[in-house]
Amino acid sequence: MDFTFGELSKGALDAWLIFNLLLPFGVTIWEWFAAGPAAQAFTLLPLFIMTLIVGGIISLPSSLLVDFVIGVPLAYGIGKMLRKVKKIWIHLPSFLVLGIAVGVSAGYLSWRLLWGRNDSMSSGNDSAFGIAFVVTLTLLTAISVLLGWFLAYSRAMRSDAKLRTSAEALTQNVVAAPEVVKRRTSSTFLNSN
């Protein structure tokens, strides 16, 4: 299942869009659980709005950078290694691992950049808070990469099917052409007499 750079780019863009659509929901849920028992249901809307604004300002450019600088080259390498493998069940775990790897690394770096404390992943409540943040981003990234791959795969299969259908129709016309010419010339001959 070989692919073109256009198909790869569309899949990466799909993954980026899916990630940024899921991010406000995932982070809002993470923030709500992180707030503990003090959180009330009415705090979800303000959390969501804050996540939408702040997350959008931070996430849109940074996730685009991660997607196209880290994700695309890795997806390209995985895709080229698997281009002769037709079994989808081998492609899916490969791209799931890619999503997890990118999610863990991007989640950890985001955690460090946003909160910046060196001991935050190893001290008490901060540790649970940081781990939950990284796990949330990892899940969102893994889901996004899988859906991005699946959408790219689906588009490529539809495109290939259209090309096969067009090629078969063209082949039938080329094969049928001498017979059509014969019929036309003989009917023209008969009509002229």
Backbone as numpy.savetxt, mean C-alpha at the origin, in Angstrom:
# Nx Ny Nz CAx CAy CAz Cx Cy Cz
5.24 -12.80 -11.50 4.40 -11.62 -11.50 5.28 -10.39 -11.50
5.80 -10.08 -12.67 6.63 -8.89 -12.79 5.75 -7.65 -12.75
6.34 -6.50 -12.54 5.59 -5.27 -12.41 6.36 -4.13 -13.04
5.64 -3.04 -13.29 6.27 -1.85 -13.84 6.51 -0.85 -12.72
7.33 0.14 -13.00 7.58 1.18 -11.99 6.29 1.96 -11.70
5.46 2.13 -12.71 4.18 2.81 -12.51 3.28 2.06 -11.54
3.24 0.74 -11.68 2.44 -0.07 -10.76 2.99 0.01 -9.34
4.32 -0.01 -9.23 4.96 0.11 -7.92 4.65 1.48 -7.29
4.75 2.53 -8.08 4.49 3.89 -7.58 3.04 4.05 -7.12
2.10 3.50 -7.91 0.69 3.59 -7.53 0.43 2.82 -6.25
1.06 1.65 -6.11 0.91 0.87 -4.87 1.47 1.61 -3.67
2.61 2.27 -3.86 3.22 3.04 -2.77 2.35 4.24 -2.40
1.79 4.88 -3.40 0.90 6.00 -3.14 -0.37 5.53 -2.44
-0.90 4.38 -2.85 -2.06 3.79 -2.16 -1.74 3.52 -0.69
-0.58 2.92 -0.43 -0.19 2.62 0.95 -0.08 3.90 1.76
0.49 4.94 1.17 0.64 6.23 1.86 -0.73 6.83 2.18
-1.64 6.81 1.21 -2.97 7.36 1.45 -3.73 6.57 2.51
-3.66 5.25 2.43 -4.34 4.40 3.42 -3.78 4.66 4.81
-2.45 4.74 4.92 -1.82 5.01 6.21 -2.33 6.33 6.79
-2.35 7.37 5.97 -2.75 8.68 6.47 -4.25 8.79 6.72
-5.05 7.93 6.10 -6.47 7.87 6.43 -6.71 7.12 7.74
-5.92 6.07 7.98 -6.08 5.28 9.20 -5.42 5.93 10.42
-4.38 6.72 10.19 -3.59 7.28 11.29 -4.41 8.04 12.33
-5.28 8.97 11.95 -6.04 9.69 12.99 -6.87 8.77 13.87
-7.46 7.73 13.27 -8.26 6.80 14.06 -7.37 5.99 15.00
-6.27 5.45 14.47 -5.37 4.63 15.29 -4.74 5.41 16.42
-4.28 6.61 16.14 -3.62 7.42 17.17 -4.64 7.91 18.19
-5.85 8.23 17.76 -6.89 8.65 18.71 -7.20 7.52 19.68
-7.34 6.33 19.17 -7.60 5.18 20.06 -6.42 4.97 20.99
-5.19 5.05 20.45 -4.00 4.90 21.28 -3.95 5.98 22.37
-4.24 7.24 22.01 -4.22 8.33 22.99 -5.29 8.11 24.06
-6.45 7.63 23.64 -7.54 7.42 24.58 -7.18 6.34 25.59
-6.59 5.23 25.11 -6.17 4.18 26.03 -4.99 4.64 26.89
-4.11 5.44 26.32 -2.95 5.92 27.07 -3.37 6.85 28.20
-4.49 7.56 28.03 -4.97 8.47 29.06 -5.49 7.71 30.28
-5.82 6.44 30.09 -6.24 5.61 31.22 -7.67 5.86 31.63
-7.98 5.49 32.90 -9.36 5.58 33.38 -9.90 7.01 33.40
-9.03 8.00 33.44 -9.49 9.39 33.48 -10.14 9.81 32.16
-9.87 9.10 31.11 -10.43 9.46 29.80 -11.92 9.17 29.76
-12.65 10.06 29.21 -14.08 9.90 29.05 -14.39 9.78 27.56
-15.55 9.24 27.25 -15.92 9.05 25.85 -15.97 10.39 25.11
-16.36 11.48 25.81 -16.47 12.78 25.15 -15.10 13.34 24.76
-14.03 12.77 25.26 -12.70 13.26 24.90 -12.24 12.72 23.55
-12.96 11.76 22.99 -12.56 11.19 21.71 -12.61 12.21 20.56
-13.63 13.01 20.49 -13.74 13.98 19.40 -12.63 15.01 19.44
-12.36 15.65 20.58 -11.22 16.58 20.61 -9.89 15.89 20.30
-9.71 14.66 20.80 -8.48 13.91 20.48 -8.37 13.66 18.99
-9.49 13.27 18.38 -9.49 13.00 16.95 -9.16 14.26 16.14
-9.78 15.38 16.51 -9.53 16.64 15.80 -8.07 17.06 15.96
-7.55 16.96 17.18 -6.15 17.30 17.42 -5.23 16.38 16.61
-5.53 15.10 16.61 -4.72 14.14 15.86 -4.80 14.42 14.37
-5.97 14.78 13.90 -6.15 15.09 12.48 -5.29 16.29 12.07
-5.29 17.32 12.89 -4.54 18.54 12.55 -3.04 18.33 12.74
-2.64 17.96 13.96 -1.21 17.80 14.26 -0.64 16.62 13.49
-1.38 15.51 13.47 -0.92 14.34 12.74 -0.77 14.62 11.25
-1.71 15.40 10.71 -1.62 15.76 9.30 -0.41 16.61 8.99
-0.13 17.56 9.86 1.03 18.44 9.64 2.33 17.65 9.72
2.40 16.73 10.66 3.63 15.94 10.86 3.65 14.73 9.94
2.53 14.03 9.85 2.51 12.73 9.17 2.56 12.81 7.65
1.82 13.72 7.06 1.76 13.74 5.59 3.14 13.83 4.94
3.96 14.84 5.31 5.28 14.90 4.66 6.24 13.80 5.12
6.22 13.50 6.43 7.19 12.50 6.92 6.87 11.10 6.42
5.58 10.74 6.36 5.24 9.41 5.86 5.47 9.31 4.36
5.31 10.40 3.64 5.62 10.39 2.20 7.12 10.15 2.00
7.93 10.78 2.83 9.38 10.60 2.76 9.74 9.15 3.09
9.19 8.62 4.17 9.47 7.22 4.55 9.01 6.27 3.46
7.82 6.53 2.92 7.25 5.65 1.89 8.15 5.58 0.66
8.54 6.74 0.14 9.27 6.73 -1.12 10.79 6.59 -0.97
11.34 6.90 0.21 12.79 6.76 0.39 13.14 5.37 0.94
12.30 4.84 1.81 12.58 3.53 2.41 11.69 2.44 1.81
10.38 2.69 1.81 9.43 1.67 1.40 9.53 1.25 -0.06
9.60 2.22 -0.96 9.63 1.89 -2.40 10.87 1.08 -2.78
12.08 1.49 -2.36 13.24 0.66 -2.73 13.16 -0.76 -2.16
12.68 -0.89 -0.93 12.54 -2.23 -0.35 11.46 -3.03 -1.06
10.33 -2.40 -1.36 9.25 -3.09 -2.09 9.72 -3.48 -3.49
10.50 -2.62 -4.12 11.04 -2.93 -5.44 11.93 -4.18 -5.37
12.81 -4.21 -4.37 13.69 -5.37 -4.21 12.93 -6.65 -3.94
11.95 -6.58 -3.04 11.14 -7.76 -2.73 10.36 -8.19 -3.97
9.76 -7.22 -4.65 8.99 -7.53 -5.86 9.83 -8.18 -6.94
11.04 -7.68 -7.14 11.91 -8.27 -8.16 12.36 -9.67 -7.76
12.60 -9.89 -6.46 12.98 -11.24 -6.01 11.83 -12.23 -6.20
10.60 -11.74 -6.08 9.42 -12.62 -6.16 8.75 -12.58 -7.53
9.35 -11.96 -8.53 8.66 -11.77 -9.81 8.32 -13.08 -10.52
9.06 -14.15 -10.25 8.76 -15.43 -10.90 7.86 -16.32 -10.05
7.51 -15.83 -8.85 6.64 -16.58 -7.95 5.21 -16.14 -8.17
4.34 -17.06 -8.57 2.95 -16.73 -8.88 2.03 -16.90 -7.67
2.50 -17.55 -6.63 1.65 -17.84 -5.47 1.54 -16.59 -4.59
0.31 -16.13 -4.44 0.06 -14.92 -3.65 0.43 -15.14 -2.19
0.23 -16.34 -1.68 0.49 -16.61 -0.26 1.98 -16.47 0.08
2.84 -16.38 -0.90 4.26 -16.10 -0.64 4.49 -14.59 -0.67
3.78 -13.88 -1.53 3.91 -12.43 -1.62 3.37 -11.74 -0.37
2.22 -12.19 0.12 1.57 -11.54 1.26 2.46 -11.47 2.50
3.05 -12.59 2.97 3.89 -12.48 4.16 5.15 -11.63 3.91
5.64 -11.64 2.68 6.82 -10.84 2.37 6.52 -9.35 2.54
5.37 -8.92 2.03 5.01 -7.51 2.15 4.50 -7.18 3.55
3.97 -8.18 4.27 3.62 -7.97 5.67 4.87 -7.70 6.49
5.92 -8.48 6.26 7.19 -8.26 6.96 7.75 -6.89 6.61
7.64 -6.48 5.35 8.08 -5.14 4.96 7.32 -4.08 5.75
6.00 -4.22 5.82 5.19 -3.26 6.57 5.55 -3.22 8.04
5.80 -4.38 8.63 6.18 -4.43 10.05 7.54 -3.79 10.26
8.50 -4.10 9.39 9.85 -3.53 9.53 9.83 -2.02 9.40
9.13 -1.52 8.40 9.05 -0.07 8.20 8.28 0.56 9.36
7.20 -0.10 9.81 6.41 0.43 10.91 7.18 0.51 12.22
7.93 -0.54 12.54 8.71 -0.53 13.78 9.79 0.55 13.73
10.50 0.61 12.62 11.58 1.61 12.54 11.02 3.03 12.52
9.99 3.27 11.72 9.40 4.61 11.65 8.71 4.97 12.97
8.05 3.99 13.60 7.40 4.25 14.89 8.41 4.59 15.97
9.50 3.85 16.02 10.53 4.11 17.03 11.19 5.47 16.79
11.53 5.75 15.53 12.13 7.06 15.24 11.16 8.20 15.52
9.88 8.01 15.20 8.88 9.03 15.51 8.78 9.26 17.01
8.78 8.18 17.75 8.71 8.28 19.21 9.89 9.09 19.74
11.07 8.78 19.26 12.27 9.50 19.70 12.24 10.97 19.29
11.80 11.24 18.08 11.77 12.62 17.60 10.69 13.44 18.29
9.52 12.84 18.53 8.42 13.59 19.14 8.60 13.80 20.63
9.10 12.80 21.32 9.24 12.92 22.76 10.70 13.08 23.19
11.63 12.61 22.41 13.05 12.90 22.53 13.80 12.49 23.77
13.20 11.79 24.68 13.94 11.41 25.89 14.63 10.08 25.66
15.84 9.98 26.10 16.62 8.76 25.88 16.11 7.58 26.68
15.55 7.85 27.86 15.13 6.74 28.71 13.64 6.43 28.57
12.96 7.05 27.63 11.51 6.92 27.57 11.03 5.52 27.23
11.83 4.73 26.55 11.39 3.38 26.21 11.74 2.37 27.30
12.37 2.83 28.36 12.81 1.86 29.36 12.40 2.20 30.78
11.57 3.22 30.98 11.23 3.56 32.36 9.72 3.54 32.61
9.28 2.55 33.31 7.91 2.45 33.81 6.81 2.72 32.81
5.94 3.71 33.15 4.79 4.04 32.31 5.20 4.55 30.94
6.33 5.29 30.89 6.80 5.78 29.59 7.10 4.62 28.66
7.58 3.53 29.23 7.91 2.37 28.42 6.64 1.81 27.77
5.59 1.64 28.54 4.32 1.13 28.00 3.74 2.10 26.99
3.84 3.39 27.28 3.35 4.43 26.39 4.09 4.38 25.05
5.40 4.28 25.10 6.23 4.22 23.89 5.99 2.95 23.10
5.89 1.83 23.79 5.64 0.55 23.11 4.28 0.57 22.43
3.27 1.11 23.12 1.94 1.19 22.53 1.95 2.09 21.29
2.70 3.18 21.34 2.81 4.08 20.20 3.46 3.37 19.00
4.56 2.67 19.25 5.26 1.95 18.19 4.39 0.83 17.63
3.70 0.10 18.50 2.82 -0.99 18.04 1.68 -0.43 17.19
1.10 0.69 17.61 0.03 1.31 16.83 0.50 1.68 15.44
1.63 2.38 15.35 2.16 2.77 14.04 2.56 1.55 13.20
3.06 0.53 13.88 3.46 -0.70 13.16 2.23 -1.38 12.56
1.16 -1.50 13.32 -0.06 -2.11 12.81 -0.63 -1.32 11.63
-0.67 0.00 11.79 -1.19 0.83 10.71 -0.33 0.72 9.46
0.98 0.67 9.63 1.89 0.56 8.49 1.75 -0.80 7.82
1.68 -1.86 8.61 1.55 -3.21 8.04 0.25 -3.34 7.25
-0.85 -2.83 7.80 -2.14 -2.87 7.10 -2.05 -2.06 5.81
-1.45 -0.89 5.88 -1.33 -0.01 4.71 -0.49 -0.63 3.61
0.63 -1.23 3.98 1.50 -1.86 2.97 0.78 -3.03 2.31
0.11 -3.86 3.10 -0.62 -4.99 2.52 -1.73 -4.52 1.58
-2.50 -3.52 2.00 -3.58 -3.02 1.14 -3.01 -2.32 -0.09
-1.92 -1.59 0.07 -1.26 -0.96 -1.08 -0.78 -1.99 -2.08
-0.16 -3.07 -1.57 0.29 -4.14 -2.45 -0.91 -4.79 -3.14
-1.97 -5.07 -2.39 -3.13 -5.74 -2.96 -3.78 -4.89 -4.04
-3.91 -3.58 -3.81 -4.50 -2.71 -4.83 -3.63 -2.66 -6.09
-2.32 -2.58 -5.90 -1.41 -2.58 -7.06 -1.50 -3.91 -7.79
-1.53 -5.00 -7.05 -1.65 -6.34 -7.64 -2.95 -6.46 -8.43
-4.06 -6.01 -7.84 -5.37 -6.10 -8.51 -5.38 -5.29 -9.80
-4.84 -4.07 -9.75 -4.78 -3.24 -10.96 -3.93 -3.91 -12.03
-2.79 -4.46 -11.62 -1.90 -5.12 -12.59 -2.57 -6.33 -13.22
-3.30 -7.12 -12.43 -3.98 -8.29 -12.97 -5.08 -7.88 -13.95
-5.84 -6.83 -13.62 -6.88 -6.35 -14.53 -6.26 -5.84 -15.83
-5.17 -5.10 -15.70 -4.48 -4.58 -16.89 -3.94 -5.72 -17.75
-3.33 -6.72 -17.12 -2.82 -7.87 -17.86 -3.96 -8.62 -18.56
-5.10 -8.75 -17.90 -6.24 -9.45 -18.51 -6.74 -8.68 -19.73
-6.79 -7.36 -19.64 -7.20 -6.55 -20.79 -6.21 -6.71 -21.94
-4.92 -6.72 -21.62 -3.91 -6.89 -22.66 -4.03 -8.26 -23.32
-4.26 -9.30 -22.51 -4.43 -10.65 -23.07 -5.65 -10.71 -23.97
-6.75 -10.10 -23.53 -7.97 -10.09 -24.33 -7.74 -9.35 -25.65
-7.06 -8.21 -25.59 -6.76 -7.45 -26.81 -5.85 -8.24 -27.73
-4.85 -8.89 -27.16 -3.93 -9.69 -27.97 -4.64 -10.86 -28.62
-5.54 -11.51 -27.88 -6.29 -12.64 -28.44 -7.20 -12.16 -29.57
-7.84 -11.02 -29.39 -8.72 -10.48 -30.44 -7.90 -10.11 -31.67
-6.75 -9.52 -31.45 -5.88 -9.17 -32.58 -5.40 -10.41 -33.30
-5.03 -11.44 -32.54 -4.58 -12.69 -33.14 -5.70 -13.33 -33.95
-6.91 -13.33 -33.45 -8.04 -13.90 -34.17 -8.30 -13.14 -35.46
-8.17 -11.82 -35.42 -8.38 -11.02 -36.63 -7.31 -11.29 -37.67
-6.08 -11.45 -37.22 -4.98 -11.71 -38.15 -5.14 -13.08 -38.78
-5.51 -14.08 -37.97 -5.71 -15.44 -38.48 -6.92 -15.48 -39.41
-7.96 -14.75 -39.06 -9.19 -14.78 -39.86 -9.08 -13.94 -41.12
-8.14 -13.05 -41.18 -8.03 -12.10 -42.29 -7.94 -12.77 -43.66
-7.08 -13.78 -43.88 -7.03 -14.38 -45.23 -8.37 -14.98 -45.66
-9.09 -15.58 -44.71 -10.37 -16.17 -45.03 -11.38 -15.08 -45.41
-11.36 -13.95 -44.68 -12.25 -12.84 -44.98 -11.93 -12.27 -46.35
-10.64 -12.14 -46.63 -10.23 -11.63 -47.94 -10.73 -12.55 -49.04
-10.60 -13.87 -48.82 -11.05 -14.85 -49.81 -12.55 -14.71 -50.06
-13.32 -14.59 -48.95 -14.76 -14.45 -49.09 -15.12 -13.16 -49.83
-14.45 -12.09 -49.49 -14.76 -10.81 -50.11 -14.40 -10.83 -51.60
-13.25 -11.38 -51.94 -12.86 -11.40 -53.34 -13.76 -12.31 -54.15
-14.15 -13.45 -53.58 -15.01 -14.35 -54.34 -16.41 -13.77 -54.47
-16.91 -13.10 -53.43 -18.23 -12.50 -53.54 -18.19 -11.31 -54.48
-17.12 -10.59 -54.50 -16.97 -9.48 -55.45 -16.94 -10.03 -56.87
-16.23 -11.13 -57.02 -16.16 -11.76 -58.35 -17.53 -12.22 -58.81
-18.29 -12.82 -57.86 -19.62 -13.30 -58.22 -20.55 -12.14 -58.55
-20.44 -11.05 -57.81 -21.31 -9.91 -58.05 -20.96 -9.17 -59.35
-19.74 -9.26 -59.76 -19.35 -8.54 -60.98 -19.83 -9.28 -62.22
-20.09 -10.59 -62.14 -20.56 -11.36 -63.30 -22.00 -11.26 -63.47
